[in-house]
């Protein structure tokens, strides 16, 4: 009888775990709020901000669907730089990572964003909600980057799977533009790394080829390293060569998402090919990401 009860309990636990996994939301967020730049007497009203934001992000379901698979590790840093009346100025930093297949379950930096143009009002113990039809000075910008991070993660598991999230991100920018909020525009300026610029490129049909290469980088390259490292490196090298060809033939001027990719991946790529005699891959990397030429040169020399 005891054995039967044990197996019944075990089955219930397995079912509950499976159910909770199916109903899980998308993010595993860690939040840091730095208010060192504020006078001590102005810090009281933001004491709860970290907990408010972390509770919100770790309970919100942005896709509106049951999230399958592991949650996305994401770090959110809010640096409060000033306060006038009940209005704050802040810098928002967001870094998301993509889990890599294999026994070590490594993480690959996928998105690194720094946004210095953020002003908002804030009330202690705020109850945050995801609004797709109403602009909120505080939460809409956070939501914008969370939606981008989820879309980018989805793009690395299925070709162009992040498209609905990128369209949603663009809609959020337009909400801010309609409200006349600082940092939000309806039209992207060439070469300007604005919110609307990255959302526009991610929804531009001309960049679908690049997005498919990002998928291949992760699935064919990074995910296969633990199974066959030599084959995985060849796949990464092939993707980099195709990205260089894409830039030569199809990118006029500066691409925001291309630069964003290498801002996240340059150290990973340098580590992957450090000391390699594959001159072509380093040549392509320096062409694609000239701002990190020194890093690639040192990696080529085995440093």
FENKAMO-V965112 format. One line per field, one symbol per residue. phi: phi as a letter, one per 20 degrees, with the letter a starting at -180 (. if undefined). psi: psi as a letter, one per 20 degrees, with the letter a starting at -180 (. if undefined). Layout:
phi=???
psi=???
This chain:
phi=.fffffffffffffffffffffefeeddedccdddfeeggfdegfdfeggfffffffecfdffmcfedoffefbddcddedabcmddddbdddccdcdfdfpfelfcdfdcccccedbcaebdglfdecedddcfcgeefffggfffgfffffffedbgmfegfffffffffffgfffemffndceceegnefeffffffffdegfdfffffffgfgefeeffeffebffffffffffffffffffffecddnedffffffffedgffffffdgmfeeffffffffffcffdgfffffffeme
psi=ghgghghggghgggggggghghjqahqnpppppokhiqqgijigijhigghggggghjipohijrpppaqqopppppoopirpocjpqqrpppppqqpppqrhilrppphpoqooinoqrqppqlqoqqopiippphghhgghghgggggghghhihppjhighhhhgghhhghghghikqpiprhppppiomrghghhghijphijhgghhhgghggghfghihhgngggghhggggggghhghggghioobppghghhghhhighggghhjpjqjnhghhggghghmhikggghghghjj.
